Amino acid sequence: MPTCINDDGAPVWASYWLCAAGFYNLVWGALTIAFPHLLFDLTSIERVNYPEIWQCVGMIVGVYGIGYLIAAGNPRRHWPIVLVGLLGKIFGPIGFLGALWRGIFPPLFGLTILTNDLVWWVPFGLILLDAARAHKSERRPNAASLSHFRWESRINASPEQVFRFHESTEALRSLIPPWEKMQVSESPGSLLVGSRVVLRGSVGPIPVSWVAIHTEYEPPHLFADRQESGPFAWWYHRHHILDDGEGTLLRDEVEYQVPLWPLGDWLGGWFVRRKLERMFDYRHKTTRSLVESGVWESS
C-alpha cells in the first residue's frame, strides 16, 4: 500500500515530494478526463477535435501518479520510476518550446509546464542523487581492495546479557572512546535491520559525520551494521556474541576500505589499523566492565 513514510532509509522529504507528485498527477489526470476542454478554454486555445485523445493523456498522467505514490514508500528501490518521471518532465518543456516556436501554443499555455514539469526537476534530481549514493554505499568493493580486522575477548556473562547490553541506549554512548571527539546525534535505540545511527564530531578542525545502517539481526548471537556515509570508502561491521560454554566470547569482525585506495592504504593503512586496535580494546574492556558489574542495568 502506498505510503508517504518510506522504509528504505531514504530522506523523509523524498517521500513527501513523491506523494505530492502522486496526488498532483491523480488530480490533474482526473480533471483532464472529466473536463477535456478545460485547459484549452482557460488558455483561450481552440478546442481539440478529438477530446478523447486528451483524455488519454489524462489517464497516462494519472498512472504516473500511482507510480509516484508507490515510489514514495521506497524511493531508493523505485528510482527507475522517478527517472522515467523526470525524463518526461524534461522532454515535455522541450516539446512545448518547439510548439511555441512554431506558433502552435500561446505562451500562457506554458503555465502548465511550470506546475507539471519545472517545479519537480530539483526534488526528482535530488531523489535520484540520493539513490545513486545509497547504491554506491551498498556495493561491496573488490575483495582485493578490502582490509579485515578482528578483535575478541571473553566476558563472564551469558550471550543474552551481552546482547541486551548492546541493545540498550547506554551502550552506544559508553563505547565511544573519550579521546574520539564524536557524539551520538541520532539513534533509534534499536539494532533491528534498517535502523539508523548517526555520529557527529570532528577530526582536528575537520567536521565528521558517520551514518550507519543495521543490516543483520539475530539475537542473541549476531548483529551487523554498514556505513552509509562516513570516513571510510567501505565499512561492514559484524558483532558476534558466542557462547563458549563458560560465558561469552565477544568477537568484532570489520571489513573496510580506506579512502583513496590503494594510495590511502599505502600511506595510512597502518595508522587506521592502530586506531582500530586502540578503539576496540577500549570497547571490549568497557563492555566487560559494564556487563559483568551490571552497572548499566541500574543506571
C-alpha positions as CSV (number, residue, x, y, z in Angstrom):
1,M,0.0,0.0,0.0
2,P,1.5,3.4,-0.9
3,T,2.7,5.5,2.0
4,C,4.4,8.8,2.4
5,I,6.7,7.3,5.0
6,N,9.5,5.3,3.4
7,D,11.1,2.2,4.9
8,D,14.4,2.0,2.9
9,G,16.4,4.7,4.7
10,A,15.8,7.5,2.1
11,P,15.3,11.0,3.4
12,V,11.7,11.7,4.6
13,W,11.5,14.7,2.3
14,A,11.9,12.4,-0.7
15,S,8.7,10.5,0.2
16,Y,6.8,13.8,0.8
17,W,7.8,15.1,-2.7
18,L,6.8,11.9,-4.4
19,C,3.5,11.8,-2.5
20,A,2.8,15.4,-3.6
21,A,3.7,14.5,-7.2
22,G,1.4,11.4,-7.0
23,F,-1.6,13.3,-5.7
24,Y,-1.0,16.2,-8.1
25,N,-0.9,13.8,-11.1
26,L,-4.0,12.0,-10.0
27,V,-6.0,15.2,-9.6
28,W,-4.7,16.7,-12.9
29,G,-5.4,13.4,-14.7
30,A,-8.9,13.1,-13.2
31,L,-9.8,16.7,-14.2
32,T,-8.5,16.2,-17.7
33,I,-10.6,13.0,-18.1
34,A,-13.7,14.7,-16.7
35,F,-13.2,18.0,-18.5
36,P,-11.0,17.5,-21.5
37,H,-11.6,21.1,-22.8
38,L,-11.0,22.9,-19.5
39,L,-7.3,23.7,-20.1
40,F,-7.9,24.8,-23.6
41,D,-10.7,27.1,-22.6
42,L,-8.7,28.6,-19.7
43,T,-5.8,29.4,-22.1
44,S,-8.1,30.6,-25.0
45,I,-6.8,27.8,-27.3
46,E,-9.1,26.3,-29.9
47,R,-10.6,23.1,-28.5
48,V,-9.2,19.8,-29.9
49,N,-11.4,17.9,-32.4
50,Y,-10.9,14.6,-30.6
51,P,-11.1,15.2,-26.8
52,E,-10.7,11.5,-26.3
53,I,-7.0,11.9,-27.2
54,W,-6.6,14.5,-24.4
55,Q,-8.5,12.2,-22.0
56,C,-5.9,9.5,-22.8
57,V,-3.2,12.0,-21.8
58,G,-5.0,12.5,-18.5
59,M,-5.1,8.7,-18.0
60,I,-1.3,8.4,-18.6
61,V,-0.7,11.3,-16.2
62,G,-2.9,9.6,-13.6
63,V,-0.9,6.3,-14.0
64,Y,2.3,8.2,-13.3
65,G,0.7,9.5,-10.2
66,I,0.1,5.9,-9.0
67,G,3.7,5.2,-9.8
68,Y,4.9,8.1,-7.7
69,L,2.8,7.0,-4.7
70,I,4.3,3.5,-4.9
71,A,7.9,5.0,-5.2
72,A,7.2,7.2,-2.1
73,G,7.4,4.0,0.1
74,N,10.8,3.1,-1.3
75,P,12.4,6.0,-3.2
76,R,15.8,4.3,-3.4
77,R,14.4,0.9,-4.6
78,H,12.0,2.5,-7.1
79,W,14.4,5.1,-8.5
80,P,13.6,4.0,-12.1
81,I,10.0,5.3,-11.7
82,V,11.5,8.7,-10.6
83,L,13.9,8.6,-13.5
84,V,11.2,8.0,-16.1
85,G,9.1,10.7,-14.5
86,L,12.0,13.2,-14.6
87,L,12.7,12.4,-18.2
88,G,9.1,13.1,-19.1
89,K,9.3,16.4,-17.2
90,I,12.4,17.3,-19.2
91,F,11.1,16.3,-22.6
92,G,7.7,18.0,-22.0
93,P,9.1,21.5,-21.8
94,I,11.4,20.8,-24.8
95,G,8.3,19.8,-26.8
96,F,6.4,22.9,-25.6
97,L,9.3,25.2,-26.7
98,G,9.2,23.7,-30.1
99,A,5.5,24.2,-30.4
100,L,5.8,27.8,-29.0
101,W,8.5,28.5,-31.7
102,R,6.2,27.3,-34.4
103,G,3.2,29.3,-33.0
104,I,1.1,26.3,-32.2
105,F,0.7,27.1,-28.4
106,P,0.4,30.5,-26.9
107,P,2.9,31.5,-24.0
108,L,0.0,31.3,-21.5
109,F,-0.1,27.5,-22.0
110,G,3.4,27.4,-20.5
111,L,1.9,27.8,-17.1
112,T,1.1,24.1,-17.2
113,I,4.8,23.4,-17.9
114,L,5.7,25.3,-14.6
115,T,3.4,23.2,-12.4
116,N,3.5,19.9,-14.4
117,D,7.3,19.8,-15.0
118,L,9.7,22.5,-13.9
119,V,8.8,22.6,-10.2
120,W,9.7,18.8,-10.0
121,W,13.1,19.0,-11.6
122,V,15.1,19.7,-8.4
123,P,13.4,17.3,-6.0
124,F,13.3,14.5,-8.5
125,G,17.0,15.1,-9.3
126,L,17.9,15.1,-5.6
127,I,16.0,11.8,-5.1
128,L,17.9,10.2,-7.9
129,L,21.2,11.5,-6.5
130,D,20.4,10.1,-3.0
131,A,19.5,6.7,-4.6
132,A,22.8,6.7,-6.5
133,R,24.8,7.4,-3.4
134,A,22.9,4.8,-1.4
135,H,23.6,2.2,-4.2
136,K,27.3,3.1,-4.1
137,S,27.5,2.7,-0.3
138,E,25.8,-0.8,-0.6
139,R,28.1,-2.0,-3.3
140,R,30.9,-4.1,-1.9
141,P,34.3,-3.2,-3.3
142,N,36.6,-5.7,-5.0
143,A,37.8,-8.2,-2.4
144,A,41.4,-7.5,-3.1
145,S,41.0,-3.9,-2.0
146,L,39.4,-4.7,1.4
147,S,41.2,-4.9,4.7
148,H,40.0,-7.1,7.6
149,F,40.1,-6.5,11.3
150,R,39.2,-8.9,14.1
151,W,39.1,-8.3,17.9
152,E,37.7,-10.7,20.5
153,S,37.6,-11.1,24.3
154,R,35.8,-13.2,26.9
155,I,33.1,-11.9,29.1
156,N,31.8,-13.6,32.2
157,A,28.1,-13.3,31.3
158,S,25.6,-15.0,29.1
159,P,25.2,-14.1,25.4
160,E,21.7,-12.9,26.3
161,Q,23.1,-10.4,28.8
162,V,25.8,-9.2,26.4
163,F,23.3,-8.8,23.6
164,R,20.8,-7.0,25.8
165,F,23.6,-4.5,26.8
166,H,24.3,-3.7,23.2
167,E,20.6,-3.1,22.6
168,S,20.5,-0.6,25.5
169,T,20.7,3.2,25.0
170,E,23.7,3.1,27.3
171,A,25.8,1.0,25.1
172,L,26.4,3.3,22.1
173,R,27.4,6.3,24.2
174,S,29.5,4.2,26.6
175,L,31.5,2.6,23.8
176,I,32.8,5.8,22.2
177,P,36.4,6.3,23.4
178,P,36.8,9.5,25.3
179,W,39.7,10.6,23.0
180,E,37.4,10.4,20.0
181,K,35.5,13.7,19.5
182,M,32.3,12.1,18.4
183,Q,28.8,12.3,19.8
184,V,25.6,10.4,19.1
185,S,23.4,12.6,17.0
186,E,20.7,10.2,16.1
187,S,19.8,6.7,17.5
188,P,16.6,4.7,17.3
189,G,17.6,2.7,20.4
190,S,17.3,-0.5,18.3
191,L,19.6,-2.9,16.4
192,L,16.8,-4.1,14.1
193,V,17.5,-4.2,10.4
194,G,17.1,-0.8,8.8
195,S,17.6,1.2,12.0
196,R,19.9,4.1,11.5
197,V,22.6,5.6,13.8
198,V,24.3,9.0,13.2
199,L,27.5,10.1,14.9
200,R,28.9,13.6,14.5
201,G,32.1,15.1,15.6
202,S,35.5,16.2,14.2
203,V,38.9,15.1,13.4
204,G,41.0,18.1,14.3
205,P,39.4,21.0,12.6
206,I,37.5,18.8,10.1
207,P,33.8,18.0,10.9
208,V,32.9,14.3,10.5
209,S,29.5,12.6,10.2
210,W,29.2,8.9,10.4
211,V,25.9,7.3,9.3
212,A,25.4,3.5,9.8
213,I,22.5,1.2,8.9
214,H,21.9,-2.0,10.8
215,T,21.8,-4.9,8.3
216,E,21.7,-8.1,10.3
217,Y,19.9,-9.0,13.5
218,E,20.0,-12.5,15.0
219,P,19.6,-12.2,18.8
220,P,21.4,-13.1,21.0
221,H,24.3,-14.0,18.8
222,L,24.8,-11.5,15.9
223,F,24.1,-8.0,14.7
224,A,25.8,-6.1,12.0
225,D,26.0,-2.6,10.5
226,R,27.2,-1.0,7.3
227,Q,28.5,2.5,6.9
228,E,26.1,4.5,4.7
229,S,28.3,7.6,4.7
230,G,31.4,8.5,6.7
231,P,35.2,8.4,6.8
232,F,35.7,5.0,5.1
233,A,35.2,4.1,1.5
234,W,33.6,0.9,2.8
235,W,32.8,-0.4,6.3
236,Y,30.9,-3.5,7.3
237,H,31.0,-4.5,11.0
238,R,29.7,-7.8,12.3
239,H,29.3,-8.2,16.1
240,H,29.4,-11.9,17.1
241,I,28.3,-12.9,20.6
242,L,29.1,-16.5,21.1
243,D,28.5,-19.0,23.9
244,D,31.8,-20.6,24.8
245,G,30.4,-22.9,27.5
246,E,31.6,-20.8,30.4
247,G,30.5,-17.3,29.3
248,T,30.5,-15.2,26.2
249,L,33.1,-14.8,23.5
250,L,32.6,-11.3,22.1
251,R,34.1,-11.0,18.6
252,D,34.1,-8.0,16.3
253,E,34.9,-8.5,12.6
254,V,35.3,-5.5,10.4
255,E,35.6,-5.4,6.6
256,Y,36.8,-2.0,5.5
257,Q,38.4,0.0,2.8
258,V,40.3,3.3,3.4
259,P,39.6,6.3,1.2
260,L,41.7,6.7,-1.9
261,W,42.6,3.1,-2.1
262,P,45.3,1.9,-2.8
263,L,47.2,5.2,-2.2
264,G,45.3,5.7,1.1
265,D,46.1,2.2,2.3
266,W,49.8,2.6,1.4
267,L,50.1,6.0,3.2
268,G,47.8,5.5,6.2
269,G,46.7,1.9,6.4
270,W,49.0,1.2,9.4
271,F,47.6,4.3,11.2
272,V,44.0,3.2,10.6
273,R,44.7,-0.3,12.0
274,R,46.4,1.1,15.0
275,K,43.4,3.3,15.7
276,L,41.1,0.3,15.3
277,E,43.1,-1.7,17.8
278,R,43.0,1.0,20.3
279,M,39.3,1.7,19.8
280,F,38.2,-1.9,20.0
281,D,40.4,-2.6,23.0
282,Y,38.6,0.2,24.8
283,R,35.2,-1.0,23.6
284,H,35.7,-4.6,24.8
285,K,37.1,-3.6,28.2
286,T,34.2,-1.2,28.7
287,T,31.7,-3.8,27.7
288,R,33.2,-6.4,30.0
289,S,33.3,-4.0,32.9
290,L,29.7,-2.8,32.5
291,V,28.1,-6.2,31.7
292,E,29.9,-8.1,34.5
293,S,29.2,-5.4,37.1
294,G,25.6,-4.9,36.0
295,V,26.1,-1.1,36.4
296,W,24.4,-0.3,33.1
297,E,21.2,-2.0,34.1
298,S,20.8,0.1,37.2
299,S,21.7,3.4,35.6
